């Protein structure tokens, strides 16, 4: 199945947008999943400056690249998070952080995600990828014991904050693809079910499938695709390697930095980890997913200039797997 392969620019935001375009084009990527930080895609400028979006499109065209999605994970995180603290100050634009008052930050973040939908529409894309944050993630250890009403309130808080955002997405014809991920309102299978229920399964809200965070939680990423087939709005390919087994390295990773060998898991370059990639791509074929395949290259132990083109070559081989019905028909069709 032919699907475009893109490079997520979030891990490249230290480089100018033009330089990332040049690299991605030279490596053979079809386009970019553009992050809304660095100078890659600035939402406020996209809405305020009439020539901003046309210039971005000109740069992409110059390097023979296209765009199908933009990502605003960092701001989205602040919409529902509790507590709001120094971690958020470190990732948010100053205009979103404002005075640092928690509810002010959440309100600013919500307005920025609405504006991201509007900016995406100007860019000609119909998918915004990101995080939601969560007011109840800090209770995940379930001790002290967590009353059911506290969890219920967390999902209600998510619905109350995100339904008005999704109203804007509907108005401009753009979808939000939530990345299922620890620290979010939907971080595994059952929380994804409950998240969709909380907003009445409205079509404006779907999922960005990224298997890396599923693997270390022991969630089957291929079955996740099959079970949430109608909600897979975008695909990110990031690999993970689980290192537990020596009695010291745990799944929660002990507050150790990326690539520290004492961690129980880590990101690795695509194709070298524990994600069942072939099963996952066969599942994508089975549900008829024909959108972009975006490589999120995040291996802290490997030179990204070597890893990003290597990952592209690997994903191209997976992307060429023939959908099962087409293979069967070809084998038994008469000439």
C-alpha positions as CSV (number, residue, x, y, z in Angstrom):
1,X,0.0,0.0,0.0
2,X,1.4,3.4,-1.0
3,X,1.4,5.8,1.8
4,X,3.5,9.0,2.2
5,X,6.3,8.8,4.7
6,X,7.0,11.9,6.7
7,X,9.5,13.1,9.3
8,X,8.2,14.5,12.5
9,X,10.1,17.7,13.1
10,X,9.6,17.9,16.9
11,X,13.1,16.4,17.6
12,X,14.6,18.8,15.0
13,X,13.3,22.1,16.3
14,X,16.8,23.2,17.2
15,X,17.4,23.5,13.5
16,X,15.8,26.1,11.2
17,X,12.8,24.9,9.3
18,X,14.6,25.4,6.0
19,X,17.5,23.2,7.1
20,X,15.1,20.4,8.2
21,X,13.4,20.6,4.9
22,X,16.7,20.3,3.1
23,X,17.7,17.3,5.1
24,X,14.4,15.5,4.8
25,X,14.3,16.0,1.1
26,X,17.9,14.8,0.6
27,X,17.1,11.6,2.6
28,X,14.0,10.9,0.4
29,X,11.1,11.7,2.8
30,X,7.8,12.6,1.1
31,X,7.0,15.4,3.6
32,X,6.9,16.6,7.1
33,X,4.8,16.3,10.2
34,X,5.5,19.9,11.3
35,X,5.9,20.7,15.0
36,X,4.4,23.9,16.4
37,X,7.6,25.0,18.1
38,X,11.0,26.3,17.2
39,X,10.5,28.3,14.0
40,X,8.8,25.3,12.2
41,X,5.2,26.4,12.6
42,X,4.3,29.3,14.8
43,X,0.5,29.4,15.3
44,X,0.3,33.1,16.3
45,X,2.2,34.2,13.3
46,X,0.3,31.9,11.0
47,X,-2.9,33.7,12.0
48,X,-1.5,37.2,12.2
49,X,0.8,37.5,9.2
50,X,-0.8,37.0,5.8
51,X,2.4,35.9,4.1
52,X,3.5,33.4,6.9
53,X,1.7,30.3,5.6
54,X,2.4,30.9,1.9
55,X,6.1,31.2,2.7
56,X,6.0,27.8,4.6
57,X,4.3,26.2,1.6
58,X,6.9,27.7,-0.7
59,X,9.7,26.3,1.4
60,X,8.1,22.9,1.3
61,X,7.6,23.0,-2.4
62,X,11.2,24.2,-3.0
63,X,12.4,20.9,-1.4
64,X,9.7,18.7,-3.0
65,X,8.0,18.1,0.3
66,X,4.3,18.0,1.4
67,X,2.5,18.3,4.7
68,X,-0.5,16.4,5.9
69,X,-0.4,17.2,9.7
70,X,0.9,19.6,12.3
71,X,1.6,18.8,15.9
72,X,1.2,20.8,19.0
73,X,1.9,18.4,21.8
74,X,3.6,20.9,24.1
75,X,0.7,23.3,24.4
76,X,-1.9,20.6,24.4
77,X,-0.3,19.1,27.5
78,X,-1.2,22.1,29.5
79,X,-4.9,22.1,28.7
80,X,-5.9,19.6,31.4
81,X,-2.7,19.0,33.4
82,X,-2.6,19.3,37.2
83,X,-0.4,20.4,38.7
84,X,0.9,23.1,36.4
85,X,4.5,23.8,37.3
86,X,8.1,24.4,36.2
87,X,7.9,21.5,33.7
88,X,5.3,23.4,31.8
89,X,7.1,26.7,32.0
90,X,10.0,25.0,30.3
91,X,8.0,23.8,27.2
92,X,5.4,26.5,26.7
93,X,5.8,29.8,24.9
94,X,6.0,32.8,27.3
95,X,2.7,34.1,26.0
96,X,0.9,30.8,27.0
97,X,2.7,30.7,30.4
98,X,1.7,34.3,31.2
99,X,1.7,34.9,34.9
100,X,2.1,31.2,35.7
101,X,-1.3,31.0,37.4
102,X,-2.4,27.4,36.7
103,X,-5.9,28.2,35.4
104,X,-4.7,31.0,33.3
105,X,-2.1,28.6,31.7
106,X,-4.8,26.1,31.0
107,X,-7.1,28.7,29.5
108,X,-4.3,30.1,27.3
109,X,-3.4,26.6,26.2
110,X,-7.0,25.8,25.2
111,X,-7.2,28.9,23.1
112,X,-3.9,28.1,21.4
113,X,-5.1,24.7,20.4
114,X,-8.2,26.2,18.9
115,X,-6.0,28.6,17.0
116,X,-3.9,25.6,15.9
117,X,-6.9,24.1,14.2
118,X,-7.5,27.5,12.4
119,X,-3.8,27.7,11.4
120,X,-3.8,24.1,10.2
121,X,-6.8,24.9,8.0
122,X,-4.9,27.8,6.5
123,X,-2.0,25.4,5.8
124,X,-4.3,23.1,4.0
125,X,-4.1,20.1,6.4
126,X,-6.9,18.4,8.2
127,X,-5.1,16.8,11.2
128,X,-3.6,18.3,14.3
129,X,-1.7,15.9,16.5
130,X,-1.0,16.4,20.2
131,X,-1.5,15.7,23.8
132,X,-4.4,16.5,26.1
133,X,-2.8,16.5,29.5
134,X,-4.7,15.0,32.5
135,X,-5.9,16.2,35.9
136,X,-5.7,12.6,37.2
137,X,-2.5,11.2,35.8
138,X,-0.8,11.9,39.2
139,X,-3.2,9.3,40.7
140,X,-2.0,6.4,38.5
141,X,-0.3,4.5,41.3
142,X,-3.7,4.3,43.0
143,X,-2.2,5.0,46.4
144,X,-3.3,6.7,48.5
145,X,-6.6,4.9,47.4
146,X,-8.3,6.9,44.7
147,X,-12.1,7.3,45.0
148,X,-14.0,6.4,41.9
149,X,-15.5,9.9,42.0
150,X,-12.1,11.5,41.6
151,X,-11.5,9.5,38.4
152,X,-15.0,10.4,37.1
153,X,-14.2,14.0,37.8
154,X,-11.0,13.8,35.8
155,X,-12.8,12.5,32.7
156,X,-15.5,15.2,33.1
157,X,-12.8,17.8,33.4
158,X,-11.3,16.5,30.1
159,X,-14.7,16.7,28.4
160,X,-15.5,20.2,29.7
161,X,-12.2,21.5,28.5
162,X,-11.9,19.7,25.2
163,X,-15.5,19.9,23.9
164,X,-15.3,23.6,23.2
165,X,-11.9,23.1,21.5
166,X,-13.4,20.4,19.3
167,X,-16.2,22.7,18.4
168,X,-13.7,24.9,16.7
169,X,-12.1,21.9,15.0
170,X,-15.5,21.0,13.6
171,X,-16.0,24.6,12.4
172,X,-12.8,24.6,10.4
173,X,-12.9,21.0,9.2
174,X,-9.9,19.8,11.1
175,X,-9.5,16.7,13.3
176,X,-7.5,16.3,16.5
177,X,-5.4,13.1,16.8
178,X,-4.5,12.4,20.4
179,X,-1.3,10.5,21.0
180,X,-2.0,7.8,23.5
181,X,0.8,8.2,26.0
182,X,1.6,8.1,29.7
183,X,0.7,11.4,31.4
184,X,-2.3,11.9,29.2
185,X,-6.0,11.3,29.8
186,X,-5.8,8.3,27.4
187,X,-2.6,6.4,28.1
188,X,-3.5,2.7,27.5
189,X,-6.3,0.6,26.1
190,X,-9.0,1.1,28.7
191,X,-8.3,4.7,29.3
192,X,-8.7,5.3,25.6
193,X,-12.1,3.6,25.7
194,X,-13.2,5.9,28.5
195,X,-11.8,9.0,26.9
196,X,-13.8,8.4,23.7
197,X,-16.9,7.8,25.9
198,X,-16.3,11.0,27.8
199,X,-16.8,13.1,24.7
200,X,-19.5,11.0,23.1
201,X,-17.2,9.5,20.4
202,X,-17.4,12.8,18.5
203,X,-15.6,12.4,15.1
204,X,-13.4,15.5,15.7
205,X,-11.4,13.5,18.2
206,X,-9.3,10.5,17.1
207,X,-5.9,8.9,17.8
208,X,-2.4,9.3,16.7
209,X,-1.0,5.7,16.8
210,X,2.5,5.5,18.3
211,X,3.5,2.0,19.4
212,X,6.6,2.9,21.5
213,X,4.7,3.8,24.7
214,X,2.4,0.9,24.3
215,X,5.2,-1.7,24.2
216,X,6.7,-0.8,27.5
217,X,3.3,-0.9,29.1
218,X,2.7,-4.3,27.5
219,X,-0.1,-3.1,25.4
220,X,-0.4,-4.9,22.0
221,X,0.0,-2.1,19.4
222,X,-1.3,-4.2,16.5
223,X,-4.6,-5.2,18.3
224,X,-4.9,-1.6,19.3
225,X,-5.1,-0.6,15.6
226,X,-7.8,-3.2,15.0
227,X,-9.9,-2.3,18.0
228,X,-9.8,1.4,17.4
229,X,-9.8,1.2,13.6
230,X,-12.2,4.1,13.0
231,X,-10.2,6.4,15.2
232,X,-6.7,6.0,13.8
233,X,-6.3,9.4,12.3
234,X,-2.5,9.5,12.0
235,X,0.5,7.2,12.5
236,X,3.8,7.9,14.2
237,X,6.5,5.3,14.0
238,X,8.8,5.4,17.1
239,X,10.5,2.3,18.4
240,X,11.2,1.2,22.0
241,X,13.4,-1.4,23.7
242,X,12.4,-3.0,27.0
243,X,15.4,-3.8,29.2
244,X,13.8,-5.3,32.3
245,X,14.8,-8.8,33.5
246,X,17.9,-8.3,35.6
247,X,15.9,-7.5,38.8
248,X,17.0,-3.8,38.9
249,X,15.6,-2.1,35.9
250,X,11.9,-1.4,36.1
251,X,9.3,-0.2,33.7
252,X,8.9,3.2,35.4
253,X,12.6,4.0,34.7
254,X,13.6,5.4,38.1
255,X,13.7,9.1,37.0
256,X,16.8,8.3,34.9
257,X,17.6,10.2,31.7
258,X,17.1,8.8,28.2
259,X,19.7,6.4,27.1
260,X,20.8,5.6,30.6
261,X,21.4,1.8,30.6
262,X,19.9,1.5,34.1
263,X,16.5,2.4,32.7
264,X,14.0,-0.4,32.2
265,X,13.2,0.8,28.7
266,X,14.3,3.4,26.1
267,X,13.6,4.6,22.6
268,X,15.8,3.1,19.9
269,X,16.1,3.7,16.2
270,X,13.2,2.3,14.2
271,X,13.5,-1.5,13.6
272,X,15.9,-2.3,16.4
273,X,13.4,-2.6,19.3
274,X,10.5,-4.6,20.5
275,X,7.6,-3.2,18.5
276,X,6.1,-6.0,16.3
277,X,6.4,-3.8,13.2
278,X,5.3,-6.3,10.6
279,X,2.1,-7.2,12.5
280,X,1.4,-3.5,13.0
281,X,1.7,-2.7,9.3
282,X,-0.5,-5.6,8.4
283,X,-3.0,-4.3,10.9
284,X,-2.9,-0.8,9.3
285,X,-3.4,-2.5,5.9
286,X,-6.4,-4.4,7.3
287,X,-8.2,-1.3,8.5
288,X,-7.4,0.5,5.2
289,X,-5.3,3.2,6.7
290,X,-4.0,5.3,3.8
291,X,-2.7,8.4,5.6
292,X,0.9,9.4,6.2
293,X,3.4,7.3,8.1
294,X,5.4,9.7,10.2
295,X,8.8,8.8,11.6
296,X,9.5,10.2,15.0
297,X,13.2,9.6,15.4
298,X,14.1,9.8,19.1
299,X,17.1,7.5,19.8
300,X,19.3,9.4,22.3
301,X,22.1,6.9,21.8
302,X,22.5,7.3,18.0
303,X,23.4,10.1,15.7
304,X,20.2,11.4,14.3
305,X,21.8,12.3,11.0
306,X,22.5,8.6,10.5
307,X,19.3,7.3,12.2
308,X,16.7,9.3,10.4
309,X,17.6,8.0,6.9
310,X,18.1,4.5,8.3
311,X,14.6,4.6,9.8
312,X,13.2,5.8,6.5
313,X,14.7,2.8,4.6
314,X,13.2,0.4,7.2
315,X,9.8,1.9,7.1
316,X,9.7,1.9,3.3
317,X,10.1,-1.9,3.4
318,X,7.2,-2.2,5.8
319,X,5.1,0.2,3.8
320,X,5.4,-2.1,0.8
321,X,3.7,-5.0,2.5
322,X,0.8,-5.9,0.3
323,X,-2.7,-5.7,1.9
324,X,-4.0,-9.2,2.4
325,X,-7.0,-9.0,0.1
326,X,-5.0,-7.6,-2.7
327,X,-2.3,-10.3,-2.4
328,X,-5.0,-13.0,-2.3
329,X,-6.8,-11.6,-5.4
330,X,-3.5,-11.3,-7.3
331,X,-2.6,-14.9,-6.6
332,X,-5.8,-16.4,-7.8
333,X,-7.0,-14.0,-10.5
334,X,-7.1,-15.2,-14.1
335,X,-5.1,-13.5,-16.7
